[in-house]
């Protein structure tokens, strides 16, 4: 009986090492989960987020920098790949709306950035638009309709898997477009980032 239990324990520990990479002290490197509200309300400015740094970082030349993973401008986003940057990033739409249900990142079929239209001059009527590098998949996180009082926003609540500039994986839920003062352009993002490079998103 003791021998059987030992074999089962050994098999279980072996399966844990399959899912999690370990550091130099043989400690498992677990995925990190967090939530951040990003002030992307300035129409003329992009704000950049790094999963490795777990914070917003200053970027002067996004097209030539691998230090950022996601860029925010109002409800627009870009990922470090394709026309947006030199990174190995990409976007995958899971079709899932339950954050906890996305457990594994796909290894292929990621969309790379192309071009999107953003507002360049809000003071004009109608507002002037310009074409810039951006993510055409993530734009589906929010829907805008209009009534007599102005724009009305609704959220898809779809969970997206992001491939970072360094080719690692994260899942994100873009939850809200308003801060506590009901000001637009403040994007709340829940995320889980797998720093060990594996596809495990538990």
TORPA-4810 file (N, C-alpha, C, O; in nm, 3 decimals):
<nodes>
NODE_1_0.084_-0.120_0.000_0.000_0.000_0.000_0.088_0.126_0.000_0.062_0.221_-0.074_X
NODE_2_0.193_0.126_0.086_0.283_0.240_0.093_0.357_0.260_-0.039_0.379_0.373_-0.082_X
NODE_3_0.394_0.148_-0.101_0.464_0.155_-0.229_0.375_0.217_-0.336_0.422_0.296_-0.417_X
NODE_4_0.246_0.180_-0.337_0.151_0.235_-0.434_0.131_0.384_-0.413_0.126_0.460_-0.510_X
NODE_5_0.120_0.426_-0.287_0.102_0.569_-0.257_0.223_0.649_-0.301_0.210_0.760_-0.352_X
NODE_6_0.343_0.591_-0.281_0.464_0.660_-0.321_0.470_0.678_-0.472_0.513_0.782_-0.521_X
NODE_7_0.428_0.576_-0.545_0.426_0.586_-0.691_0.328_0.692_-0.738_0.358_0.767_-0.831_X
NODE_8_0.211_0.700_-0.674_0.112_0.802_-0.710_0.164_0.942_-0.681_0.144_1.033_-0.761_X
NODE_9_0.232_0.958_-0.567_0.287_1.089_-0.531_0.395_1.131_-0.630_0.402_1.247_-0.670_X
NODE_10_0.479_1.035_-0.669_0.584_1.063_-0.766_0.525_1.106_-0.899_0.575_1.199_-0.962_X
NODE_11_0.418_1.038_-0.942_0.353_1.072_-1.068_0.292_1.211_-1.062_0.298_1.287_-1.159_X
NODE_12_0.232_1.246_-0.947_0.171_1.376_-0.930_0.276_1.487_-0.935_0.255_1.589_-1.002_X
NODE_13_0.387_1.469_-0.865_0.493_1.569_-0.867_0.551_1.585_-1.006_0.586_1.695_-1.047_X
NODE_14_0.562_1.475_-1.078_0.611_1.482_-1.214_0.520_1.563_-1.304_0.567_1.637_-1.390_X
NODE_15_0.388_1.550_-1.284_0.292_1.627_-1.365_0.299_1.775_-1.333_0.278_1.857_-1.422_X
NODE_16_0.329_1.810_-1.208_0.342_1.950_-1.172_0.461_2.013_-1.242_0.452_2.128_-1.287_X
NODE_17_0.570_1.943_-1.253_0.687_1.996_-1.323_0.662_2.007_-1.473_0.729_2.084_-1.541_X
NODE_18_0.567_1.932_-1.522_0.533_1.943_-1.664_0.467_2.076_-1.693_0.491_2.136_-1.798_X
NODE_19_0.383_2.124_-1.601_0.309_2.247_-1.623_0.386_2.372_-1.583_0.364_2.478_-1.640_X
NODE_20_0.477_2.362_-1.486_0.543_2.480_-1.435_0.695_2.469_-1.450_0.754_2.369_-1.410_X
NODE_21_0.756_2.571_-1.506_0.901_2.578_-1.507_0.948_2.612_-1.366_0.870_2.658_-1.283_X
NODE_22_1.079_2.588_-1.339_1.130_2.613_-1.205_1.250_2.706_-1.211_1.321_2.713_-1.312_X
NODE_23_1.272_2.780_-1.101_1.388_2.866_-1.094_1.510_2.786_-1.051_1.504_2.663_-1.043_X
NODE_24_1.621_2.853_-1.022_1.746_2.783_-0.991_1.738_2.707_-0.860_1.819_2.618_-0.835_X
NODE_25_1.642_2.741_-0.776_1.623_2.671_-0.649_1.513_2.566_-0.657_1.466_2.515_-0.555_X
NODE_26_1.472_2.535_-0.780_1.369_2.433_-0.806_1.233_2.474_-0.753_1.150_2.389_-0.720_X
NODE_27_1.208_2.605_-0.744_1.077_2.654_-0.706_0.994_2.682_-0.831_1.046_2.742_-0.926_X
NODE_28_0.867_2.641_-0.834_0.785_2.664_-0.954_0.762_2.812_-0.980_0.738_2.889_-0.887_X
NODE_29_0.769_2.851_-1.108_0.741_2.989_-1.148_0.594_2.995_-1.186_0.555_2.946_-1.292_X
NODE_30_0.513_3.055_-1.102_0.369_3.056_-1.123_0.327_3.179_-1.203_0.397_3.280_-1.204_X
NODE_31_0.214_3.169_-1.270_0.159_3.281_-1.344_0.117_3.391_-1.247_0.068_3.363_-1.137_X
NODE_32_0.137_3.517_-1.286_0.100_3.629_-1.200_-0.028_3.693_-1.252_-0.045_3.714_-1.372_X
NODE_33_-0.118_3.722_-1.160_-0.249_3.780_-1.194_-0.260_3.918_-1.135_-0.212_3.943_-1.024_X
NODE_34_-0.324_4.009_-1.208_-0.340_4.144_-1.157_-0.451_4.218_-1.229_-0.514_4.165_-1.320_X
NODE_35_-0.474_4.340_-1.187_-0.572_4.428_-1.250_-0.520_4.571_-1.243_-0.465_4.613_-1.141_X
NODE_36_-0.537_4.645_-1.351_-0.488_4.781_-1.358_-0.588_4.867_-1.434_-0.649_4.821_-1.530_X
NODE_37_-0.603_4.992_-1.393_-0.681_5.089_-1.468_-0.585_5.189_-1.530_-0.511_5.258_-1.459_X
NODE_38_-0.585_5.195_-1.662_-0.489_5.275_-1.737_-0.556_5.402_-1.788_-0.659_5.397_-1.855_X
NODE_39_-0.497_5.515_-1.754_-0.547_5.644_-1.801_-0.499_5.664_-1.944_-0.387_5.710_-1.968_X
NODE_40_-0.585_5.630_-2.040_-0.556_5.645_-2.182_-0.647_5.750_-2.243_-0.683_5.742_-2.360_X
NODE_41_-0.684_5.849_-2.162_-0.787_5.945_-2.203_-0.738_6.053_-2.299_-0.818_6.117_-2.366_X
NODE_42_-0.605_6.073_-2.306_-0.550_6.176_-2.395_-0.555_6.126_-2.539_-0.494_6.024_-2.572_X
NODE_43_-0.627_6.197_-2.625_-0.643_6.154_-2.764_-0.510_6.150_-2.840_-0.496_6.073_-2.935_X
NODE_44_-0.414_6.230_-2.800_-0.288_6.242_-2.875_-0.176_6.156_-2.818_-0.064_6.160_-2.869_X
NODE_45_-0.205_6.077_-2.715_-0.099_6.002_-2.647_-0.133_5.854_-2.638_-0.248_5.817_-2.614_X
NODE_46_-0.031_5.771_-2.659_-0.043_5.627_-2.634_0.029_5.595_-2.504_0.136_5.648_-2.475_X
NODE_47_-0.032_5.506_-2.425_0.024_5.464_-2.298_0.062_5.316_-2.310_-0.017_5.236_-2.361_X
NODE_48_0.184_5.281_-2.264_0.236_5.147_-2.289_0.253_5.066_-2.160_0.295_5.118_-2.056_X
NODE_49_0.217_4.938_-2.170_0.220_4.847_-2.055_0.312_4.730_-2.085_0.311_4.675_-2.195_X
NODE_50_0.393_4.692_-1.984_0.482_4.577_-1.995_0.438_4.469_-1.897_0.423_4.497_-1.778_X
NODE_51_0.418_4.347_-1.945_0.384_4.238_-1.854_0.503_4.199_-1.768_0.486_4.166_-1.650_X
NODE_52_0.625_4.203_-1.824_0.743_4.169_-1.744_0.763_4.268_-1.630_0.796_4.228_-1.518_X
NODE_53_0.742_4.396_-1.657_0.758_4.498_-1.553_0.633_4.512_-1.467_0.638_4.568_-1.358_X
NODE_54_0.522_4.460_-1.517_0.393_4.464_-1.446_0.349_4.607_-1.417_0.295_4.637_-1.311_X
NODE_55_0.373_4.696_-1.515_0.337_4.836_-1.494_0.341_4.911_-1.627_0.383_4.857_-1.729_X
NODE_56_0.295_5.035_-1.624_0.306_5.126_-1.738_0.451_5.174_-1.747_0.514_5.203_-1.645_X
NODE_57_0.503_5.181_-1.869_0.642_5.225_-1.887_0.648_5.333_-1.995_0.565_5.334_-2.086_X
NODE_58_0.746_5.424_-1.986_0.760_5.528_-2.090_0.824_5.470_-2.216_0.926_5.401_-2.208_X
NODE_59_0.765_5.497_-2.330_0.818_5.452_-2.459_0.820_5.571_-2.553_0.717_5.634_-2.576_X
NODE_60_0.937_5.603_-2.607_0.950_5.716_-2.699_0.938_5.676_-2.845_0.891_5.755_-2.927_X
NODE_61_0.981_5.554_-2.877_0.981_5.508_-3.016_0.922_5.367_-3.020_0.995_5.269_-3.022_X
NODE_62_0.790_5.359_-3.022_0.724_5.228_-3.009_0.757_5.134_-3.124_0.760_5.012_-3.106_X
NODE_63_0.783_5.188_-3.242_0.809_5.104_-3.358_0.942_5.031_-3.350_0.964_4.933_-3.421_X
NODE_64_1.031_5.078_-3.265_1.164_5.019_-3.256_1.198_4.968_-3.116_1.314_4.941_-3.086_X
NODE_65_1.097_4.954_-3.030_1.120_4.910_-2.893_1.051_4.777_-2.867_0.935_4.758_-2.906_X
NODE_66_1.123_4.685_-2.802_1.066_4.557_-2.758_1.032_4.560_-2.609_0.998_4.456_-2.552_X
NODE_67_1.039_4.677_-2.545_1.019_4.685_-2.401_0.872_4.687_-2.361_0.840_4.669_-2.243_X
NODE_68_0.781_4.709_-2.455_0.639_4.717_-2.424_0.565_4.599_-2.487_0.613_4.538_-2.582_X
NODE_69_0.446_4.570_-2.432_0.362_4.461_-2.485_0.228_4.509_-2.537_0.182_4.464_-2.642_X
NODE_70_0.164_4.600_-2.463_0.033_4.654_-2.502_0.038_4.806_-2.501_0.096_4.866_-2.410_X
NODE_71_-0.024_4.868_-2.602_-0.038_5.012_-2.604_-0.185_5.051_-2.601_-0.268_4.984_-2.663_X
NODE_72_-0.219_5.159_-2.529_-0.356_5.204_-2.511_-0.370_5.349_-2.555_-0.288_5.434_-2.521_X
NODE_73_-0.476_5.376_-2.630_-0.512_5.513_-2.668_-0.665_5.519_-2.673_-0.726_5.470_-2.768_X
NODE_74_-0.726_5.580_-2.569_-0.871_5.574_-2.557_-0.916_5.426_-2.557_-0.870_5.349_-2.472_X
NODE_75_-1.004_5.386_-2.647_-1.046_5.245_-2.654_-0.963_5.166_-2.755_-0.989_5.048_-2.777_X
NODE_76_-0.864_5.230_-2.817_-0.779_5.165_-2.916_-0.662_5.095_-2.847_-0.615_5.138_-2.742_X
NODE_77_-0.615_4.985_-2.910_-0.501_4.913_-2.856_-0.406_4.873_-2.967_-0.443_4.862_-3.084_X
NODE_78_-0.282_4.850_-2.928_-0.184_4.790_-3.018_-0.099_4.691_-2.939_-0.083_4.703_-2.817_X
NODE_79_-0.046_4.592_-3.011_0.038_4.488_-2.953_0.172_4.494_-3.023_0.179_4.528_-3.141_X
NODE_80_0.278_4.461_-2.954_0.413_4.473_-3.009_0.440_4.365_-3.114_0.497_4.260_-3.085_X
NODE_81_0.396_4.393_-3.237_0.413_4.302_-3.349_0.369_4.372_-3.476_0.311_4.480_-3.471_X
NODE_82_0.397_4.310_-3.591_0.349_4.363_-3.718_0.388_4.507_-3.741_0.504_4.544_-3.723_X
NODE_83_0.290_4.590_-3.780_0.316_4.731_-3.806_0.339_4.813_-3.679_0.386_4.926_-3.686_X
NODE_84_0.305_4.755_-3.563_0.314_4.831_-3.438_0.450_4.826_-3.371_0.485_4.915_-3.294_X
NODE_85_0.529_4.722_-3.399_0.656_4.711_-3.330_0.735_4.590_-3.373_0.685_4.508_-3.449_X
NODE_86_0.860_4.578_-3.325_0.950_4.470_-3.367_0.935_4.342_-3.288_1.009_4.246_-3.312_X
NODE_87_0.841_4.337_-3.194_0.828_4.222_-3.106_0.763_4.101_-3.172_0.718_4.106_-3.286_X
NODE_88_0.760_3.992_-3.095_0.701_3.865_-3.140_0.557_3.849_-3.094_0.510_3.737_-3.075_X
NODE_89_0.488_3.961_-3.075_0.354_3.957_-3.019_0.247_3.910_-3.114_0.274_3.874_-3.228_X
NODE_90_0.124_3.910_-3.063_0.008_3.871_-3.141_-0.115_3.865_-3.053_-0.105_3.876_-2.931_X
NODE_91_-0.230_3.849_-3.115_-0.359_3.849_-3.044_-0.443_3.731_-3.088_-0.449_3.699_-3.206_X
NODE_92_-0.508_3.667_-2.992_-0.597_3.556_-3.021_-0.730_3.580_-2.950_-0.733_3.598_-2.828_X
NODE_93_-0.839_3.580_-3.026_-0.974_3.596_-2.968_-1.027_3.459_-2.930_-1.046_3.374_-3.017_X
NODE_94_-1.051_3.437_-2.802_-1.090_3.304_-2.755_-1.238_3.273_-2.777_-1.276_3.156_-2.785_X
NODE_95_-1.322_3.377_-2.787_-1.466_3.353_-2.793_-1.526_3.322_-2.656_-1.646_3.299_-2.646_X
NODE_96_-1.444_3.321_-2.553_-1.484_3.288_-2.416_-1.503_3.417_-2.337_-1.427_3.512_-2.353_X
NODE_97_-1.605_3.420_-2.250_-1.629_3.538_-2.168_-1.604_3.512_-2.019_-1.624_3.601_-1.936_X
NODE_98_-1.562_3.391_-1.984_-1.528_3.359_-1.845_-1.377_3.351_-1.833_-1.314_3.261_-1.889_X
NODE_99_-1.319_3.446_-1.761_-1.174_3.456_-1.748_-1.112_3.325_-1.699_-1.007_3.283_-1.748_X
NODE_100_-1.178_3.261_-1.603_-1.123_3.140_-1.542_-1.124_3.021_-1.637_-1.052_2.923_-1.615_X
NODE_101_-1.205_3.027_-1.742_-1.216_2.914_-1.832_-1.103_2.907_-1.936_-1.086_2.804_-2.001_X
NODE_102_-1.028_3.014_-1.951_-0.916_3.013_-2.048_-0.793_2.963_-1.974_-0.730_3.039_-1.900_X
NODE_103_-0.758_2.838_-1.994_-0.654_2.772_-1.916_-0.523_2.754_-1.992_-0.417_2.740_-1.931_X
NODE_104_-0.531_2.753_-2.125_-0.412_2.727_-2.206_-0.409_2.824_-2.323_-0.511_2.847_-2.388_X
NODE_105_-0.292_2.880_-2.349_-0.275_2.969_-2.464_-0.251_2.884_-2.589_-0.171_2.791_-2.585_X
NODE_106_-0.318_2.915_-2.699_-0.288_2.844_-2.823_-0.146_2.875_-2.868_-0.093_2.981_-2.837_X
NODE_107_-0.085_2.784_-2.940_0.053_2.804_-2.985_0.061_2.868_-3.123_0.169_2.906_-3.167_X
NODE_108_-0.052_2.880_-3.192_-0.051_2.937_-3.326_-0.180_3.015_-3.351_-0.265_3.026_-3.262_X
NODE_109_-0.195_3.068_-3.473_-0.315_3.140_-3.517_-0.331_3.277_-3.452_-0.443_3.325_-3.435_X
NODE_110_-0.220_3.340_-3.415_-0.226_3.474_-3.359_-0.229_3.578_-3.471_-0.161_3.565_-3.572_X
NODE_111_-0.310_3.681_-3.450_-0.319_3.792_-3.545_-0.212_3.895_-3.512_-0.193_3.930_-3.396_X
NODE_112_-0.141_3.943_-3.616_-0.041_4.048_-3.594_-0.103_4.182_-3.632_-0.201_4.189_-3.707_X
NODE_113_-0.045_4.288_-3.579_-0.103_4.421_-3.596_-0.094_4.473_-3.738_0.004_4.451_-3.810_X
NODE_114_-0.200_4.544_-3.776_-0.205_4.608_-3.907_-0.228_4.757_-3.882_-0.146_4.822_-3.818_X
NODE_115_-0.338_4.812_-3.932_-0.368_4.954_-3.916_-0.510_4.973_-3.864_-0.599_4.894_-3.894_X
NODE_116_-0.530_5.078_-3.785_-0.661_5.114_-3.734_-0.680_5.264_-3.749_-0.584_5.338_-3.771_X
NODE_117_-0.805_5.309_-3.739_-0.835_5.452_-3.743_-0.860_5.503_-3.603_-0.935_5.442_-3.526_X
NODE_118_-0.796_5.615_-3.569_-0.815_5.677_-3.439_-0.849_5.825_-3.459_-0.823_5.881_-3.566_X
NODE_119_-0.906_5.885_-3.357_-0.939_6.028_-3.362_-0.811_6.109_-3.349_-0.734_6.090_-3.255_X
NODE_120_-0.788_6.199_-3.444_-0.669_6.285_-3.438_-0.703_6.426_-3.391_-0.616_6.497_-3.339_X
NODE_121_-0.828_6.467_-3.407_-0.868_6.602_-3.364_-1.013_6.597_-3.317_-1.106_6.595_-3.398_X
NODE_122_-1.032_6.595_-3.185_-1.166_6.583_-3.127_-1.243_6.714_-3.138_-1.365_6.715_-3.129_X
NODE_123_-1.172_6.826_-3.158_-1.238_6.957_-3.162_-1.310_6.981_-3.295_-1.399_7.065_-3.303_X
NODE_124_-1.271_6.908_-3.398_-1.338_6.923_-3.528_-1.474_6.856_-3.525_-1.499_6.770_-3.440_X
NODE_125_-1.561_6.894_-3.616_-1.696_6.835_-3.621_-1.731_6.805_-3.767_-1.753_6.897_-3.845_X
NODE_126_-1.737_6.675_-3.805_-1.709_6.562_-3.717_-1.560_6.551_-3.684_-1.478_6.612_-3.753_X
NODE_127_-1.522_6.475_-3.579_-1.381_6.461_-3.543_-1.297_6.407_-3.659_-1.342_6.322_-3.736_X
NODE_128_-1.176_6.458_-3.670_-1.085_6.411_-3.774_-1.021_6.279_-3.733_-0.989_6.258_-3.616_X
NODE_129_-1.003_6.190_-3.831_-0.947_6.058_-3.807_-0.812_6.044_-3.878_-0.785_6.113_-3.977_X
NODE_130_-0.729_5.956_-3.826_-0.603_5.922_-3.894_-0.578_5.773_-3.881_-0.627_5.708_-3.788_X
NODE_131_-0.501_5.718_-3.974_-0.468_5.576_-3.974_-0.332_5.556_-3.907_-0.234_5.620_-3.945_X
NODE_132_-0.328_5.467_-3.808_-0.205_5.440_-3.733_-0.191_5.290_-3.713_-0.289_5.217_-3.730_X
NODE_133_-0.071_5.241_-3.677_-0.057_5.099_-3.645_-0.141_5.063_-3.524_-0.144_5.136_-3.426_X
NODE_134_-0.209_4.950_-3.532_-0.292_4.908_-3.420_-0.349_4.769_-3.438_-0.328_4.706_-3.542_X
NODE_135_-0.420_4.722_-3.337_-0.472_4.586_-3.333_-0.617_4.583_-3.377_-0.702_4.647_-3.316_X
NODE_136_-0.646_4.509_-3.482_-0.782_4.501_-3.536_-0.869_4.399_-3.463_-0.991_4.399_-3.479_X
NODE_137_-0.809_4.312_-3.383_-0.885_4.211_-3.306_-0.933_4.270_-3.174_-1.049_4.254_-3.137_X
NODE_138_-0.843_4.337_-3.103_-0.879_4.391_-2.972_-0.982_4.503_-2.980_-1.047_4.534_-2.881_X
NODE_139_-0.996_4.563_-3.098_-1.096_4.670_-3.111_-1.236_4.620_-3.083_-1.327_4.700_-3.056_X
NODE_140_-1.256_4.488_-3.090_-1.389_4.431_-3.066_-1.425_4.421_-2.918_-1.533_4.373_-2.884_X
NODE_141_-1.337_4.467_-2.830_-1.367_4.459_-2.687_-1.479_4.555_-2.648_-1.544_4.536_-2.545_X
NODE_142_-1.499_4.659_-2.729_-1.598_4.761_-2.694_-1.682_4.797_-2.816_-1.634_4.796_-2.929_X
NODE_143_-1.808_4.827_-2.791_-1.899_4.867_-2.899_-1.956_5.004_-2.866_-1.993_5.032_-2.752_X
NODE_144_-1.962_5.090_-2.968_-2.011_5.226_-2.950_-2.137_5.248_-3.033_-2.136_5.227_-3.154_X
NODE_145_-2.242_5.291_-2.967_-2.363_5.335_-3.035_-2.393_5.477_-2.988_-2.329_5.527_-2.895_X
NODE_146_-2.488_5.541_-3.051_-2.514_5.682_-3.019_-2.663_5.706_-2.998_-2.747_5.647_-3.066_X
NODE_147_-2.693_5.792_-2.903_-2.830_5.840_-2.885_-2.826_5.993_-2.873_-2.723_6.054_-2.900_X
NODE_148_-2.935_6.053_-2.833_-2.942_6.200_-2.826_-2.844_6.259_-2.725_-2.810_6.377_-2.733_X
NODE_149_-2.799_6.178_-2.631_-2.707_6.226_-2.528_-2.560_6.201_-2.562_-2.471_6.239_-2.487_X
NODE_150_-2.536_6.137_-2.677_-2.397_6.109_-2.715_-2.369_5.961_-2.725_-2.462_5.882_-2.741_X
NODE_151_-2.241_5.921_-2.715_-2.205_5.780_-2.732_-2.246_5.694_-2.613_-2.245_5.738_-2.498_X
NODE_152_-2.282_5.571_-2.644_-2.315_5.471_-2.543_-2.221_5.353_-2.565_-2.209_5.303_-2.677_X
NODE_153_-2.155_5.307_-2.458_-2.055_5.202_-2.471_-2.105_5.072_-2.408_-2.168_5.073_-2.302_X
NODE_154_-2.075_4.962_-2.474_-2.101_4.830_-2.417_-1.979_4.743_-2.443_-1.901_4.770_-2.534_X
NODE_155_-1.963_4.640_-2.362_-1.842_4.559_-2.365_-1.873_4.416_-2.409_-1.976_4.360_-2.373_X
NODE_156_-1.783_4.359_-2.488_-1.800_4.221_-2.532_-1.767_4.123_-2.420_-1.819_4.011_-2.417_X
NODE_157_-1.679_4.165_-2.326_-1.629_4.080_-2.217_-1.554_3.957_-2.268_-1.535_3.861_-2.194_X
NODE_158_-1.513_3.960_-2.393_-1.437_3.848_-2.447_-1.297_3.846_-2.387_-1.236_3.951_-2.364_X
NODE_159_-1.248_3.726_-2.360_-1.113_3.709_-2.309_-1.018_3.691_-2.427_-1.041_3.607_-2.514_X
NODE_160_-0.913_3.770_-2.430_-0.814_3.762_-2.537_-0.684_3.705_-2.481_-0.646_3.733_-2.367_X
NODE_161_-0.616_3.626_-2.562_-0.482_3.581_-2.527_-0.383_3.667_-2.604_-0.394_3.684_-2.726_X
NODE_162_-0.286_3.720_-2.532_-0.185_3.808_-2.590_-0.050_3.735_-2.591_-0.008_3.679_-2.491_X
NODE_163_0.015_3.738_-2.705_0.153_3.695_-2.713_0.238_3.821_-2.695_0.219_3.919_-2.767_X
NODE_164_0.330_3.819_-2.601_0.406_3.939_-2.567_0.519_3.963_-2.667_0.541_3.883_-2.758_X
NODE_165_0.588_4.073_-2.648_0.700_4.107_-2.736_0.807_3.999_-2.737_0.875_3.979_-2.837_X
NODE_166_0.822_3.930_-2.623_0.923_3.825_-2.612_0.865_3.686_-2.640_0.932_3.586_-2.619_X
NODE_167_0.741_3.681_-2.688_0.681_3.554_-2.725_0.626_3.473_-2.610_0.602_3.353_-2.624_X
NODE_168_0.603_3.537_-2.495_0.538_3.471_-2.382_0.387_3.495_-2.391_0.341_3.559_-2.486_X
NODE_169_0.311_3.446_-2.295_0.165_3.447_-2.307_0.097_3.512_-2.186_0.142_3.499_-2.072_X
NODE_170_-0.013_3.581_-2.215_-0.098_3.639_-2.111_-0.242_3.633_-2.160_-0.267_3.633_-2.281_X
NODE_171_-0.335_3.627_-2.067_-0.476_3.643_-2.103_-0.525_3.771_-2.040_-0.485_3.806_-1.929_X
NODE_172_-0.613_3.843_-2.112_-0.662_3.971_-2.062_-0.813_3.979_-2.076_-0.874_3.920_-2.165_X
NODE_173_-0.871_4.055_-1.984_-1.014_4.088_-1.988_-1.022_4.241_-1.976_-0.990_4.297_-1.871_X
NODE_174_-1.065_4.306_-2.082_-1.085_4.450_-2.083_-1.225_4.477_-2.029_-1.324_4.457_-2.098_X
NODE_175_-1.232_4.523_-1.905_-1.356_4.520_-1.828_-1.436_4.650_-1.834_-1.559_4.647_-1.831_X
NODE_176_-1.367_4.763_-1.842_-1.438_4.890_-1.826_-1.363_5.000_-1.899_-1.243_4.991_-1.924_X
NODE_177_-1.438_5.106_-1.934_-1.383_5.218_-2.008_-1.394_5.348_-1.927_-1.358_5.455_-1.976_X
NODE_178_-1.443_5.338_-1.805_-1.465_5.456_-1.721_-1.402_5.436_-1.584_-1.399_5.325_-1.531_X
NODE_179_-1.351_5.546_-1.527_-1.299_5.538_-1.391_-1.411_5.564_-1.291_-1.528_5.573_-1.328_X
NODE_180_-1.375_5.574_-1.165_-1.475_5.593_-1.059_-1.546_5.727_-1.069_-1.654_5.745_-1.011_X
NODE_181_-1.487_5.822_-1.141_-1.549_5.953_-1.160_-1.629_5.959_-1.291_-1.669_6.066_-1.336_X
NODE_182_-1.652_5.843_-1.351_-1.729_5.831_-1.476_-1.663_5.901_-1.593_-1.730_5.944_-1.687_X
NODE_183_-1.530_5.913_-1.589_-1.454_5.972_-1.699_-1.414_5.864_-1.798_-1.362_5.759_-1.758_X
NODE_184_-1.438_5.887_-1.927_-1.405_5.787_-2.028_-1.256_5.785_-2.057_-1.182_5.875_-2.016_X
NODE_185_-1.212_5.682_-2.128_-1.072_5.669_-2.163_-0.985_5.609_-2.055_-0.862_5.611_-2.066_X
NODE_186_-1.046_5.553_-1.951_-0.974_5.487_-1.843_-1.006_5.337_-1.851_-1.113_5.293_-1.808_X
NODE_187_-0.913_5.260_-1.907_-0.939_5.120_-1.937_-0.895_5.032_-1.821_-0.779_5.034_-1.780_X
NODE_188_-0.989_4.954_-1.768_-0.957_4.858_-1.663_-0.932_4.722_-1.727_-1.018_4.669_-1.798_X
NODE_189_-0.815_4.667_-1.701_-0.775_4.539_-1.758_-0.739_4.440_-1.647_-0.654_4.468_-1.562_X
NODE_190_-0.804_4.325_-1.649_-0.763_4.212_-1.565_-0.674_4.123_-1.649_-0.702_4.102_-1.767_X
NODE_191_-0.567_4.071_-1.590_-0.473_3.993_-1.670_-0.408_3.884_-1.587_-0.401_3.892_-1.464_X
NODE_192_-0.360_3.783_-1.657_-0.279_3.678_-1.598_-0.165_3.652_-1.695_-0.187_3.621_-1.812_X
NODE_193_-0.043_3.665_-1.645_0.077_3.657_-1.728_0.162_3.538_-1.687_0.192_3.519_-1.569_X
NODE_194_0.200_3.458_-1.786_0.284_3.341_-1.760_0.428_3.375_-1.794_0.466_3.373_-1.911_X
NODE_195_0.509_3.406_-1.693_0.647_3.452_-1.713_0.741_3.341_-1.755_0.848_3.370_-1.808_X
NODE_196_0.704_3.214_-1.733_0.798_3.106_-1.765_0.800_3.069_-1.913_0.877_2.983_-1.954_X
NODE_197_0.715_3.135_-1.993_0.713_3.107_-2.136_0.626_2.992_-2.178_0.611_2.966_-2.298_X
NODE_198_0.566_2.921_-2.082_0.478_2.810_-2.117_0.340_2.862_-2.155_0.311_2.981_-2.138_X
NODE_199_0.256_2.774_-2.208_0.120_2.812_-2.249_0.018_2.797_-2.138_-0.101_2.819_-2.159_X
NODE_200_0.064_2.760_-2.019_-0.027_2.741_-1.906_-0.078_2.875_-1.854_0.001_2.960_-1.814_X
NODE_201_-0.212_2.894_-1.855_-0.273_3.018_-1.807_-0.368_2.994_-1.691_-0.467_3.066_-1.675_X
NODE_202_-0.339_2.894_-1.610_-0.422_2.868_-1.491_-0.381_2.960_-1.379_-0.439_2.953_-1.270_X
</nodes>
